[in-house]
């Protein structure tokens, strides 16, 4: 919703949320969110499934010793699952701060009657 097409609530102050959802700004916000979340979720799911499949079907590879006697490939890949989770979280926060939050703030201001 640009300023020229600002949404106005009804007499009781209620918003027509379907109209808000259909607005170009809201659709763009949803597109920006989905363009990050879906590919990232797919990549992480593929990475997790690969880890599970390797753990189940590649015992020899996963038990290959690294860096001494107690550390193996399976342990390292398992720990990398946590690292990738934190990396995805960091990337999402950057994406949200840069691309989502400013647009969401603008929409909220328009809905609350403030200036965007």
Backbone as CSV, one residue per row, in Angstrom:
resi,resn,N_x,N_y,N_z,CA_x,CA_y,CA_z,C_x,C_y,C_z
1,UNK,0.843,-1.174,0.000,0.000,0.000,0.000,0.881,1.227,0.000
2,UNK,0.849,1.944,-1.052,1.576,3.198,-1.074,0.701,4.261,-0.438
3,UNK,1.264,5.428,-0.223,0.516,6.500,0.423,-0.740,6.846,-0.368
4,UNK,-0.656,6.737,-1.693,-1.812,7.083,-2.517,-2.948,6.077,-2.377
5,UNK,-2.631,4.865,-1.972,-3.680,3.864,-1.814,-3.762,3.373,-0.373
6,UNK,-3.554,4.266,0.571,-3.537,3.918,1.977,-4.866,3.339,2.408
7,UNK,-4.801,2.281,3.154,-5.973,1.584,3.663,-6.577,2.360,4.822
8,UNK,-7.870,2.450,4.858,-8.535,3.123,5.972,-9.428,2.132,6.693
9,UNK,-9.389,2.128,8.013,-10.237,1.210,8.773,-11.689,1.670,8.735
10,UNK,-12.582,0.760,9.126,-13.997,1.121,9.171,-14.274,1.996,10.392
11,UNK,-15.537,2.309,10.619,-15.922,3.229,11.697,-15.493,2.734,13.077
12,UNK,-15.433,1.429,13.285,-15.025,0.879,14.574,-13.503,0.731,14.694
13,UNK,-12.776,1.136,13.665,-11.320,1.030,13.692,-10.804,-0.329,13.262
14,UNK,-11.681,-1.180,12.726,-11.268,-2.510,12.262,-10.769,-2.423,10.828
15,UNK,-9.792,-3.223,10.516,-9.220,-3.248,9.174,-9.794,-4.417,8.388
16,UNK,-9.900,-4.234,7.098,-10.253,-5.330,6.216,-8.946,-6.043,5.876
17,UNK,-8.675,-7.132,6.580,-7.381,-7.786,6.458,-7.189,-8.445,5.106
18,UNK,-8.259,-8.843,4.445,-8.128,-9.405,3.096,-7.619,-8.323,2.149
19,UNK,-8.141,-7.116,2.322,-7.680,-5.987,1.501,-6.209,-5.690,1.775
20,UNK,-5.826,-5.768,3.029,-4.420,-5.544,3.390,-3.549,-6.619,2.756
21,UNK,-3.989,-7.878,2.840,-3.218,-8.974,2.251,-3.086,-8.834,0.741
22,UNK,-4.076,-8.281,0.095,-4.055,-8.127,-1.357,-3.289,-6.900,-1.820
23,UNK,-2.835,-6.078,-0.904,-2.131,-4.860,-1.292,-0.769,-5.194,-1.900
24,UNK,-0.282,-4.386,-2.827,1.025,-4.644,-3.462,2.184,-4.683,-2.459
25,UNK,2.166,-3.814,-1.461,3.261,-3.796,-0.483,3.290,-5.076,0.343
26,UNK,2.107,-5.564,0.738,2.061,-6.796,1.530,2.500,-7.989,0.679
27,UNK,2.070,-8.026,-0.568,2.491,-9.107,-1.464,4.007,-9.089,-1.649
28,UNK,4.589,-7.892,-1.765,6.045,-7.783,-1.905,6.748,-8.252,-0.633
29,UNK,6.212,-7.893,0.529,6.779,-8.344,1.798,6.735,-9.867,1.884
30,UNK,5.613,-10.449,1.528,5.466,-11.905,1.555,6.429,-12.555,0.552
31,UNK,6.591,-11.960,-0.632,7.516,-12.496,-1.636,8.949,-12.467,-1.116
32,UNK,9.343,-11.366,-0.486,10.696,-11.251,0.056,10.950,-12.290,1.150
33,UNK,9.966,-12.504,2.004,10.101,-13.506,3.065,10.242,-14.892,2.455
34,UNK,9.339,-15.231,1.560,9.360,-16.572,0.969,10.590,-16.819,0.116
35,UNK,11.106,-15.769,-0.535,12.293,-15.959,-1.382,13.525,-16.301,-0.548
36,UNK,13.492,-16.009,0.723,14.589,-16.410,1.609,14.267,-17.729,2.317
37,UNK,13.079,-17.811,2.906,12.749,-18.933,3.787,12.674,-20.264,3.036
38,UNK,11.978,-20.305,1.919,11.795,-21.589,1.243,13.104,-22.167,0.709
39,UNK,13.918,-21.402,-0.012,15.193,-21.989,-0.461,16.098,-22.394,0.710
40,UNK,16.144,-21.569,1.744,17.010,-21.888,2.884,16.510,-23.128,3.617
41,UNK,15.206,-23.241,3.780,14.649,-24.435,4.426,14.935,-25.676,3.581
42,UNK,14.811,-25.546,2.258,15.102,-26.672,1.374,16.556,-27.099,1.453
43,UNK,17.458,-26.124,1.455,18.887,-26.440,1.558,19.216,-27.117,2.889
44,UNK,18.643,-26.585,3.969,18.928,-27.179,5.272,18.343,-28.585,5.363
45,UNK,17.144,-28.778,4.848,16.529,-30.100,4.875,17.365,-31.098,4.065
46,UNK,17.849,-30.679,2.895,18.700,-31.546,2.086,19.988,-31.900,2.836
47,UNK,20.579,-30.913,3.485,21.798,-31.124,4.265,21.537,-32.088,5.410
48,UNK,20.396,-31.948,6.085,20.046,-32.830,7.197,19.784,-34.252,6.705
49,UNK,19.038,-34.385,5.606,18.747,-35.711,5.058,20.044,-36.397,4.617
50,UNK,20.952,-35.636,4.013,22.248,-36.197,3.633,22.972,-36.740,4.862
51,UNK,22.954,-35.975,5.944,23.602,-36.409,7.176,22.969,-37.700,7.700
52,UNK,21.652,-37.754,7.710,20.959,-38.948,8.202,21.255,-40.155,7.308
53,UNK,21.212,-39.948,5.999,21.491,-41.054,5.079,22.929,-41.551,5.216
54,UNK,23.866,-40.623,5.341,25.256,-41.035,5.554,25.403,-41.803,6.866
55,UNK,24.739,-41.329,7.898,24.819,-42.004,9.193,24.237,-43.413,9.123
56,UNK,23.210,-43.589,8.301,22.552,-44.888,8.225,23.228,-45.840,7.240
57,UNK,23.698,-45.321,6.111,24.182,-46.203,5.049,25.684,-46.123,4.772
58,UNK,26.383,-45.171,5.338,27.822,-45.042,5.080,28.600,-45.105,6.390
59,UNK,28.447,-46.228,7.079,29.093,-46.375,8.388,30.610,-46.227,8.305
60,UNK,31.192,-46.812,7.274,32.648,-46.743,7.128,33.131,-45.309,6.964
61,UNK,32.449,-44.554,6.126,32.827,-43.158,5.910,32.622,-42.333,7.178
62,UNK,31.473,-42.499,7.805,31.166,-41.691,8.991,32.068,-42.029,10.178
63,UNK,32.612,-43.235,10.199,33.491,-43.605,11.317,34.965,-43.358,11.021
64,UNK,35.251,-42.724,9.892,36.635,-42.387,9.555,37.193,-41.421,10.608
65,UNK,38.314,-41.794,11.174,38.909,-40.988,12.256,39.545,-39.719,11.698
66,UNK,39.353,-38.626,12.430,39.954,-37.333,12.116,40.587,-36.777,13.386
67,UNK,41.647,-36.069,13.273,42.235,-35.320,14.402,42.458,-36.163,15.656
68,UNK,42.787,-37.384,15.522,43.034,-38.206,16.697,42.072,-39.367,16.783
69,UNK,42.004,-39.978,17.933,41.249,-41.224,18.059,39.755,-41.052,18.363
70,UNK,39.321,-39.951,18.933,37.925,-39.823,19.348,37.054,-38.978,18.426
71,UNK,37.631,-38.376,17.426,36.858,-37.501,16.535,36.774,-38.163,15.161
72,UNK,35.528,-38.333,14.679,35.350,-38.944,13.368,34.481,-38.044,12.482
73,UNK,34.312,-38.438,11.231,33.549,-37.646,10.261,32.113,-37.436,10.742
74,UNK,31.505,-38.475,11.298,30.124,-38.364,11.777,29.964,-37.292,12.850
75,UNK,30.906,-37.247,13.777,30.864,-36.244,14.837,31.014,-34.837,14.265
76,UNK,31.961,-34.679,13.351,32.185,-33.366,12.742,30.946,-32.917,11.960
77,UNK,30.379,-33.820,11.154,29.178,-33.453,10.396,28.001,-33.162,11.322
78,UNK,27.899,-33.896,12.408,26.842,-33.635,13.393,26.991,-32.259,14.022
79,UNK,28.201,-31.896,14.378,28.443,-30.569,14.945,28.196,-29.469,13.906
80,UNK,28.487,-29.773,12.643,28.226,-28.799,11.579,26.727,-28.547,11.390
81,UNK,25.895,-29.488,11.816,24.452,-29.241,11.798,24.118,-28.043,12.698
82,UNK,24.727,-27.998,13.867,24.506,-26.869,14.769,25.078,-25.582,14.197
83,UNK,26.270,-25.676,13.636,26.904,-24.499,13.036,26.027,-23.951,11.914
84,UNK,25.513,-24.833,11.073,24.667,-24.364,9.962,23.378,-23.741,10.475
85,UNK,22.838,-24.248,11.569,21.634,-23.645,12.158,21.913,-22.214,12.597
86,UNK,23.030,-22.002,13.267,23.381,-20.650,13.698,23.688,-19.745,12.508
87,UNK,24.312,-20.298,11.481,24.606,-19.505,10.278,23.313,-19.082,9.580
88,UNK,22.366,-19.994,9.476,21.077,-19.664,8.856,20.358,-18.595,9.672
89,UNK,20.406,-18.718,10.982,19.777,-17.710,11.837,20.406,-16.346,11.614
90,UNK,21.716,-16.290,11.543,22.423,-15.031,11.301,22.050,-14.446,9.948
91,UNK,22.021,-15.290,8.928,21.639,-14.816,7.594,20.207,-14.301,7.570
92,UNK,19.305,-14.995,8.280,17.920,-14.550,8.313,17.783,-13.200,9.020
93,UNK,18.478,-13.025,10.113,18.403,-11.754,10.840,18.888,-10.618,9.950
94,UNK,19.982,-10.843,9.229,20.466,-9.815,8.303,19.443,-9.526,7.212
95,UNK,18.881,-10.586,6.652,17.875,-10.434,5.595,16.657,-9.671,6.126
96,UNK,16.190,-10.045,7.304,15.013,-9.390,7.876,15.294,-7.923,8.178
97,UNK,16.437,-7.640,8.759,16.773,-6.250,9.089,16.868,-5.377,7.846
98,UNK,17.382,-5.960,6.777,17.643,-5.193,5.567,16.429,-5.113,4.633
99,UNK,15.707,-6.221,4.466,14.679,-6.284,3.438,13.254,-6.402,3.954
100,UNK,13.065,-6.977,5.143,11.708,-7.225,5.632,11.224,-6.168,6.627
101,UNK,12.050,-5.870,7.595,11.619,-4.962,8.658,11.257,-3.566,8.169
102,UNK,12.025,-2.962,7.261,11.619,-1.628,6.803,10.247,-1.639,6.114
103,UNK,9.986,-2.653,5.303,8.699,-2.734,4.625,7.568,-3.041,5.611
104,UNK,7.829,-3.910,6.577,6.826,-4.226,7.593,6.513,-2.996,8.445
105,UNK,7.538,-2.238,8.758,7.341,-0.993,9.528,6.489,-0.008,8.744
106,UNK,6.747,0.113,7.468,5.968,1.007,6.610,4.503,0.579,6.578
107,UNK,4.264,-0.708,6.404,2.885,-1.214,6.390,2.197,-0.968,7.733
108,UNK,2.903,-1.242,8.809,2.321,-1.028,10.138,1.958,0.441,10.350
109,UNK,2.861,1.333,9.951,2.571,2.768,10.096,1.353,3.186,9.282
110,UNK,1.242,2.640,8.086,0.076,2.971,7.246,-1.211,2.448,7.895
111,UNK,-1.157,1.248,8.439,-2.353,0.676,9.070,-2.733,1.398,10.355
112,UNK,-1.737,1.860,11.068,-2.014,2.555,12.324,-2.278,4.033,12.118
113,UNK,-2.200,4.471,10.864,-2.520,5.856,10.577,-1.358,6.813,10.721
114,UNK,-0.157,6.280,10.953,1.031,7.135,11.065,1.617,7.391,9.710
115,UNK,2.722,8.090,9.688,3.422,8.375,8.437,4.465,7.295,8.201
116,UNK,4.559,6.840,6.969,5.535,5.800,6.643,6.884,6.429,6.331
